[in-house]
Amino acid sequence: MKATPENQRTLLEIAELDRRLQQAERARTQPAQGARINELAAVRKQQLAELTSLAGALDDARAELKRLESDVTLATQRRDRDGERLTSATDPKQAQALENEIDSLTRRISMLEDSELEVMGRVEEAQAAVDAQQALIDQTQSEGAALTAAAKAEMAAAATESEHLTRDRAALAGTVAADLMAEFERRSARGGIGVGLLRRGVCEGCRMVLAGTDLTEVRKAAADDVLFCPECGAILVRTEESGL
C-alpha cells in the first residue's frame, strides 16, 4: 500500500482525536462523581430507615405523654368533684370515704405527674435524635445534590466536546486516502492499535523496540510505503523523530 507521508502523519492526529473521544465518552457516561453519588444514595437510604425508627419512638413517647396528661386531667377533675361533695357532705361515713378517695387520687396524680416528667424527658431526647438524624439526611442530600449538579455539568461539557472532536475527526479523515483510512479503521476496530509513531526505533503504539533487521527494512522503504509494526501491527509512521 502506498500513501503520502502527510496522509500517514494525519493518522496520528486522528488517533489522538480518537483517544480524546474515548475520554469524553467515559466522562459523559461515567462521571467522576458517580461512585460517590451512588454511595450517598445508599447512605441516605440507611439514614431514612433510621429516621423512621426514631420518629416511631418519638410518636410512641408523645402518645404516652398524651395518655398521662389525660389521666392527670381526669384524676384532677374527679378529685375536685370529690372536694366539692366533701364540703356539702353531712354523713360522717360518706365524708370519710370522700376524704380517702381524695387522698388516693392525690397520690395517683402525684405519681402520674412524676411519670409525665420522665416521659417529657424522653420526648425531648427523642425529638433531639430525630432532629439530629434529619440534619444528617439534609447534609447527605446537599452533598448529593451538589455532586449531581457537577456531574450533569461535566457530562454536558463532555457531550459538547465529543461533538466538536467528532467534527474535527471527520474533517481530518476526509483528507486521508480512502484505502489508507479504511486500513487504519480496520486495525483500530480489531481492538488493536491503528497507528503508531516510530520514535528513535521504538513503536509508540506498543512501546516495543524494533529489532535491527526490522529497522533495516524500514530504512529501505520508500517514503510513501505504508509500513506496519512487526510487534503490534499498527501502521508505522515515520518522521524526523524516527532516528532513521
Secondary structure, DSSP 8 states (H G I E B T S, - for coil): -B--HHHHHHHHHHHHHHHHHHHHHHHHHS-TTHHHHHHHHHHHHHHHHHHHHHHHHHHHHHHHHHHHHHHHHHHHHHHHHHHHHHHH---HHHHHHHHHHHHHHHHHHHHHHHHHHHHHHHHHHHHHHHHHHHHHHHHHHHHHHHHHHHHHHHHHHHHHHHHHHHHHHHHHHTTS-HHHHHHHHHHHHTTS--EEEEETTEETTTTEE--HHHHHHHHHS-TTB-EE-TTT--EEEE-GGG--
